[in-house]
Amino acid sequence: KVSESVREKAWKTYESLSAADGALACNKKKKETWGVCIFIVAIDLDEVTFTFTELLKSINISVCTFFQFLKEVDVNMDTVSTKVDSTVSRLKKKYDVLFALYHKFERTCGLIYLEQPSSEISAELSSVLVLKNYWITFLLAKGKVLQVEDDLVISFQLLLCVLDYFIKLSPPAMLKEPYKSSVSAVTVNGSARTPRRGQNRSSRTAKQLDTDTKIIEILCKEHDCNLDEVKNVYFTSFIPFLNSAGIVASNGLPEVEVILKQYDELYLKNKDIDARLFLNHDETLQPDVIACSQLERTPLKNNPDEEINIILPQTPVRAAMNNIQQLIMILNSATDKPSDTLIMYFNNCTVNPKDSILKRVESFENIFKKKFAEAVGQGWAEIGSQASIWRYKLGVCLYYRVMESMLKSEEERLSVQNFSKLLNDNIFHTSLLACAVEVVMATYGRNASQSDSTSAETDLSFPWILNVFDLKAFDFYKVIESFIRAEPSLTREMIKHLEHCEHRIMESLAWQSGSPLFDLIKQSKEREGQTDQPEPTSTLNMPLQHNHTAADLYLSPVKSPKKKAPGPPLSATSTPDVQPAVIPQTQKPQKSTSLSLFYKKVYLLAYRRLHTLFLHLLSEYPDLEPLIWTLFQHTLQNEYELMRDRHLDQIMMCSMYGICKVKNVDLRFKIIVSAYKELCNTNQETFKRVLIREEQYDSIIVFYNLVFMQKLKTNILQYASSRPPTLSPIPHIPRSPYQFSNSPRRVPAGNNIYISPLKSPYKFSDGFQSPTKMTPRSRILVSIGESFGTSEKFQKINQMLCNSECQLKRSAEVGAAAPKPLKRLRFDIEGQDEADGSKHLPQESKFQQKLAEMTSTRTRMQKQKLNDGNDTSASEEK
């Protein structure tokens, strides 16, 4: 099937790979290498005459192994083009979603259908045929309805629609409870499961769903899906698909041969993965334990800056549903209109901002719907319209909620209620609204594979939101930290997502042409004597203070350095950074808070990246790290124009290469790039496509030779002289303000009690605070520094915490700045001890009952262990 032009160029690629350094693996896997070469060239020449699955079958390799091998053979930076990278990313995202959905589908069908139904059920309705019919119908619907095929959430909602449709057409004798009773009730009530001759199927199906939603409700509750959203997918997409596809026979069931033929046409058109093979557990679609790590949800590339945190296994679909449910529960009490408290703040302003805020929200709703429709394409016309309305509404609820929290915090901090300057600042509101909508979009846009941030991106991923709101990345960055602090209920995933957005901004987005960052740096350089820097190196080893609010960043500078301004920082006389401050001539203008903090964070991010790469490559040359960092930091501070339309990591790699070159350490760019690819949050385009001059791009080697070295040649040569430049201090590395503590936190007042966060996922249909079913090894952890004992231990904990509370209250009376008292850990109910499991009050929760039963069991086990003379552990898991 391969054309002659593809074959010829693929052979040249194969020869170059075989001749390259480190090609031993390629020579051992000649067939696989040849297949990879054909794949690369066919995509580059736009002559793909075969499907991806056909290629995998020909070289007898799985999807994951193929992706991993492709990465290995890319020894030179020009072996795999960015066009191929993009194709591979799309294929990987589609595979991840299909893999997650199929395994969810298989498990769900096991909960719905009997494995061995009664003999009255005909052979054509056996579980194998049922699975095949359902899955291929879903694949066809997904391919025809969804243009953005890697959207895990809406794909799963569509799968639930398929299940609901087929369950209603299934004989009750095939079904398990509660589906059997629900289908039987439908039959008793007269809603036939098979259509009458001549009856319009569209009206019948719509009427049936409208009058009986019991099954879809059960499915949504079981999987924590929003019922209204699933209904929307059913009405706007699934029913029209059934009507237009012409796949339904007279008995109401789609004809297998018809849907097979239609799916085959779709598969051959897309030339990608034949997802029917999941039904056969085909080896080409099975995950490779080494190459693919999504199943364990453990990334191949761990970030060394983060503490290792073992997270209990959780399926991608469950994780996505949990995050959405948690977001909806957070916003349960919120509305898409300003609250009475916000209205009060608006009324207290010198210029009431209410009308402009409402008008802005309404205007962006129309823009958002339009941009969303453009991004998802015509195939999503109906479903996309409803999805955009729902997501934007949730974003507005979050926007008002966070705004209120911010204002309350500012009022407490400043003892003022007039926030006229801040609340009338258009960029602040646009940034805050964009951040809220981004949180919602990221929650819904969660991909099946989150181990690699670059592979998890879609057309709707950040920075898409910046284009929607016509917002500069540097302005968006200013709100992120305050947003996280103002909304304590954000999930860990969302906090990490916003931190990732902040990193994207600092490493490249804020340095794009047209960014206000360059104007701020220019103003800083033009100050008296031109000796001032965006952030002096003397402050690098000082702790980074995370106490700046959004008001500080959007309205700085706010006062002169010599004496306090007469009004509060948020008064109407405050001056945004982008405007020249009106200050008496005798006083020096105040440095921009937003620029200063930005540079501190950039330096911190830059050093962390450099340190990680350095450990990979040059750990045996420890003296080189401070030299590389000094050159790197000097470039960011004094040659910042090199960052324009470029990436932080490009400057980092060039700094490392330059110092090694001048110090006669053999380190080639190819080796640097190979190590760089293994770091977190990296993109191959960073080193394959670097700006050389206007609209001209090339590899990072060309950038170093033509641009970086030419600009910094004199500075680089100084490191070889007897008087090298003064070394820059290593930045003080604090714990990220966005990370949850993984270590147990000690309770104050000297008691030997530590509290650890619950690290298990939640199943929200059981209640917000109820853990899901866990494995016996991970049920619960209790550690009080000694062997687990009887109920008296719990009483002791309560007593000790009570004492801590009293001590804190007493200290609060002495000093006003004392910490707030901690809430007591309740192991009892209204004074009645339940730890021994002997009593259960009627009003106690399932969790409390389970805790009591568990305690009693543990006590018996402890006594048995002691009798056997075995040592007991201070920490036991069940």
Buried (B, 14 or more C-beta within 10 A) or exposed (E): EBBEEBEEBBBEBBEBBEEBEEBEBBEEBEEBBBBBBBBBBBBBEEBBEBBBBBBBBBBEBBBBBBBBBBBBBBBBBEBBBEEBBEBBBBBBBBBBBBBBBBBBBBEBBEEBBBEEBEEEBEEEBBBEEBBBBBBBBBBBBBBBBBBBBBBBBBBBBBBBBBBBBBBBBBBBBBBEEEBBEBBBBBEEEEBEBEBEEEEEEEEBBBEBBEEBBBBBBBBBEBBBBBEEBBBBBBBBBBBBBBEEBEBBEEEBBBBBEBBBEBBBEBBEEBBBBBBBBBBEEBEBBBBBEEBBBBBEBEBEBEEBBEEEEEEBEBBBBBBBBBBBBBBBEBBEEBEBEBBEEBEEBBEBBEEBBBEBBEEBBEEBBEEBBEBBBEBBEEBBEBBBBBBBBBBBBBBBBBBBBBBBBBBEBBBEBBEBBBBBBBBBBEBBBBBBBBBBBBBBBBBBBBBBBBBBBBBBBBBBBBBBBBEBBEBBBBBBBBBBBBBBBBBEEBBBBBBBBBBBBBBBBBBBBBBBEEBBBBBBBEBBBEEEEEEBBBBEBEBBEEEBEBEBBBBBBBBBBBBBEEEEBEBBBBBEBBBBBBEEBEBEEEEEBBBBBBBBBBBBBBBBBBBBBBBBBBEBBBEEBEEBBBBBBBBBBBBBBBBBEBBBBBBBBBBBBBBBBBBBBBBEBEBEBBBBBBBBBEBBBBBBBBBBBBBBEEEEBBBBBEBBBBBBBEBBEEBBEEBEEEEEEEEBBBBBBEEBEBBEEEEEEEBBBEBEBEEEEEBBBBBBBBEEEBBBEBEEEBBBEBBBEEBBBBBEBBBBBBEBBEEBBEBBEEBBEEEEEEEEBBEBBEBBBEEEBBBBBEEEEEEBEEBBBBBBEBBBEBBEBBEEBEEEEEEEEEEBBB
